[in-house]
Amino acid sequence: MTETLMNAADRWRPLTDLLGALLERITGELPGCLGAGLTVAQGGRPPRVLAAAGVAADLLPVSLAQGGPVAVAAAGGEPVTTDDLFADGRWPGLSGAVAATGRPELGAIRGAAALPGLWEDTSAFVLSAVFDRPLDAAVLSVLRRYEKLTETTLVVAQAATAGDPDQTLDLLASRAAIEQAKGVVMAVRRCAPDEAWQTLRRASQEFNVKVRELAVALVEHVGGPAPGPEGAPEIRPGAPARHAAERLWSAFTAE
């Protein structure tokens, strides 16, 4: 058992090193940034810290326990921002919990931002950063730029860790289908990628179908068969996903 755990840790070490470097880059790029973090949640389990840089390493565990911005973003699937982290009424217990840690450097934090993302149907992540000042308007734009890189890293690393090439192809096919469907939603609703993704996510929950099947069904409903990555397995949506796609498209055109 110990050997198995050590082998798993060794396999994941390149991923954590890469993500740590990514978070360091975010911290250096954003003025006043004191740290950045990445949390993940799989299979409906609570979010856990996968990587952190700067003061985020000490803040994130406390913040998650108190329902801070990362926990709120993970639960709601929407970006969360604040200009005064410890005075925000959405997580009233955070200030006292941070004070109890005895880490005065955390008291310098003012602004915070948390951006949620997804890399498969039941696996989500939140990219976050904290600042010594109120948020600049460009913060979410910078985090969105790193969101896609984070997502791709998690997709490939998860499949590679499992040691199953077929799983890698499945994951890549799912991401390709979702990106195509997001493009459809963005075009018809004239909305941003975040809103397009949330539309697909809410619809999948409402109709109880997988996001990837809904995505393929929507693209096929609008324009015929959706091509996937070369060599990847075909995603075949069932009748419930096709019904959900028809209902979703009807709602778009009615608007």
N, C-alpha and C positions, 0 to 999 in steps of 0.2 A: 504493500500500500504506500509506504513512504517513497519507494522508488518511483511509483506511478505519479505521485504528486510532484516529485522533483522534476520528472520528465515533462509534465504539463507546465510547470513553472518555467522550465527552460524554453519550451515552445512559445510561450506567451511573452518571454522577455524582450524579443525584438519589437513586438507590438508596443509594449509599454514604453520602451526607449523611444520609439518613433513618435508616439503620442505625446510623451514628455517634451520632445523637441518641438513638436507642433504648438503645444501650449506655451512654451517659452517664446516662440516666435510671435504668437498673439500678444503676449504680455509686452514684448518689446515694441510691437507695432502701434499699440494704442496708447496715446498720451495719458499719463496718470494711472495706468493699469498696475495694480499691486499683485495680481495673480489671476490665473485662469484654471478651469477644471473641466473634466469630462466625467459624467456619470452615465451609467447604463442600467437598463431594466429589461429583463427577459421573462417571458412567460407569465406576466402579471405580477412578478415579484417586485418588492420595493426597490427604488434606485440605489445603486452602490457606486462608490467612487472608483473609477478605473485608472485615472491619471490626474495629476494636479501639479501646478507650478506656483511658486511664490506663496503668499499667505492663504491661497485657496486650499492648500493641503491641510491647514489647521481649521479653516472656516467650514469647509463643506460638510464634514460629518456632523458638526453642531447644527448647521443650517438645515440639513436634511431632517434631523430629528425634530426641529421646531417648525417645519412646514415653510421654510424660506423660499426664495424665488425659484431655486432649482426644483424643489418638490412641487411647487405650484405649476411650473412650466411642464413638468413631467406628467402631472395629473390632467392638466387641461389641454395639452398639445398646442399651446399658443405661447409666443414670446412674452417674457415678463421682464419689466424694467422698473427701477426705482432710483430716485436721486438721493434718498436718505434711508439706507438699509435698516438702521436700528430704530428709526422712528416710524416705520411703515406699519400701519394697523393690520395688514394682512397676515403678519406673523408676529404677534405681540410678545411672545416669549423669547424671541431671539436675542434681544439685547442683554437680558439677564443671564441667559445661558452662555453667551460669549464672555461676559464679565466673569463668570464662574470658572472659566478655563484658565484665568490668570495670565493671559497673553495680551499685553497692552498694545502690541502691534496691530491687532485686529481692530482696535478702536479707531484707527485712522481711516477705516473704510467708510466711504459715503455712497457712491453710486454702485449699482449692480445690474447686470443683464444676464438673462438665461434664455437660450434659443434651443427649442426641442427639435429633434429629427428622428428618422426611423431608418433601419437598415433591413428589416424584414417584417412580416405581419405581426409578430409578437415581440419584437425587440426594438426598443427605443433608446435614444440617448439625449442628453442635454449638454450643450456646450455653454459654458458660463465664464464671466469675468467680473472682477470687482475693482473699484477705483477709489482714489483719494479725493475725488471731486464729483459733482453732478455729471451725468452722462453727456457725452458729445453726441451730436446727431448721427455721426458716422459709425457708432459702435455696432449696431445691429448689422449694418452693411458689411463690416469687416468680419463679423462672426458668420454671416451667411456665406461669405467667400470661403471660409475654412470649413463650413458645414459639409460641403460635397466631398472634400478631401477626407474628412473624418469618416463620413459614411462609407466611402469606398474602402478605406483602410479596414474598417470593422467587418465589412462584407467579406473581403478576401482573407483577412486574418482568421475569422471564425471558421470559414470553410477549410483553410489550410491546416488549422489546428486539429480539426476533425480528421484530417488525412483522407478525405473522400473527394476525388475530382468531380464526381457527379453532383455532389452537394454544391461545389463551387459554381458549376454551370447552372444549377437550379437558382441559386441566389442571384447570379448575374442576369439570368433571364427575368427574374422577378423585378429587379431594379430597372431593367430596360422597359418592361411593360408599364411600370408605374410612371416612369419619366414620359413615355408617350402619352399616357392618359392625362398627366398633368398639363402637357402641352395642349391637349384638346380643351381641357377646362379653362386654361388661361386664355385661349383664343376666343372661346364663346362667351366667357364672362368678363374678359378684359381685366383680369386680376393678376396679382403677384403670385409667384410660386408657392409661398407659404399658404395663401388662401386656397389655391388649387389643391394642395396636399390635404388641407383640413377638410375640404369638401369631399374628397375621396374617402378620407378616414371616417368622417361622420356617416357617409352613406354605407360604408362597409359594416359599421356597427349597427346602423338602423336596420339593414336588411340581413344581418348576420351572415355575411359572406367574406371571404378573404379579399384583402385589398388587391392582391395581384390578379385574382380572377375577375374582380370587378373592373380593373384597369384594362385587361385584355378584352372583356366583353364590351366595354364602352368604346374602345378604339375600333373594334370590329363592327359595332352598331353604327358608327358614324361613317367609316370609310372602308370596310372590308377587313380581311385577315391582317393581323398585326405582325410584321416580321420581327423576330428576336435576334439575339446575337448568333452569329454563325456557329453551328455545332452545339448550341444550347437546346435543351429539351423544350418541346412545345407545351405551352400552358393552355389547357383546354377548360374554359369556364363551364360550369354546369348551368342548369336551368335557373336556379335561384340567382346566380350572378348575372345572367343575361336579362332576367326580369328586372333586377336592380338597375342595370345599365339603361334599360328602356325607360324606367321611371325617372331616373336621373336626367336623361336627355330630354324627356318631356317637360320636366321642371325648368331646364335651361331655356328651351325654346318658348315656353309659356311666358317666361320673364321678358 
